[in-house]
Amino acid sequence: MNPKYSIIIPAYNAEKTIGNTIKSVKNQSYCNWQIIVVENGSIDSTNSVVDKFLNDKRISLIHSEKGVSFARNKGIEYSTGEWILFLDADDELPLNTLDIYNNVIDHYNVDIIVGQYESSDGTLEIIENKDEYICRCLNNPTKECNVTGLIFKSNIIKKTNIEFDVNLTHAEDSLFFLQALLNAKDIIVIHDIVYKVNYVNNSSVRSVNENQFGSYLSTIYEIYKIDGFSKNVYDELSAFVLNQVLIVLVNNIYSVDNDKSIFSLLKYEKKILNEQIVQESLNNISFKYCDKKRKLLFHLMQKHRYYLLGLICRQKSRMNKRKG
């Protein structure tokens, strides 16, 4: 009998966390699943840690080229479950995650089930206007436009040959998610916590790199090429662009791990905000789906309030550091 869930875990230098990640799946009360750990170029003891779990026939260790997209694609190819779930090697599933998904699957015919990371009120939302839902996701990509904290029916990925683009290094999961949404007929959002993010500080990621935003731009251009978006969705891509700017400012330019002078940081910030696609997005953004905090930050961008925007981004970086 094929498993109901294929849980794909890309693992690169994950020796410190991968054990707890696997245990979080083994601790689920529902047991018809497979774990596919896809090791991709580790130079630590990741393989040795995973080896200790391989006496459980539901758990497999395979290998791919280095890179999370290579790993996820390999996991999809290897998977045999009805549903696909992506789990990062430093994160975990709360105890009742698979039970929560099962409850929805038992009562609804659905292609994608989206859960929550932090807040929960137990309600369920059937997405009736997919365009409007995509617009919401584009306005909060960190939490709502990625591939963790949700499950995909395997058929919508495999029959349409959706893959992670191995040429992209940043926000590639947003591209995959949006392609999957376009192929899905029925989507449900559940307001239950189904995924636990363990914040791990990574100073190498957050160090200043003036070309970092270029990596996001590559993905942004690919998203603009997606065929099938409505005009309303294309209009809201401006919000997605500006949210990627915020991600770079918080996690890279104004990271608390960065000791560059404020003058250097402002130089990098201005360079990003003066990119043509960023300027076009600032001119075209509708603010229709933005929350109040993002409206404020986008207004600061429009008014060239670089210093104040930088201070807010540095404070957000401090908050993220405390979580880690």
ZIHU-V688903 format. One record per helix or strand of 3 or more residues. SS is the DSSP state (2 for helix, 1 for strand). FROM is the first residue (numbers start at 1). TO is the last residue. Records with the same first field share a line. If there is no record, write none. Layout:
SS = FROM-TO / FROM-TO
//
This chain:
1 = 5-11 / 33-39 / 59-63 / 83-86 / 112-116 / 124-126 / 150-153 / 187-193
2 = 18-26 / 46-51 / 68-78 / 97-107 / 130-138 / 141-144 / 154-158 / 172-183 / 203-206 / 212-224 / 231-253 / 262-273 / 276-284 / 292-302 / 306-323
//
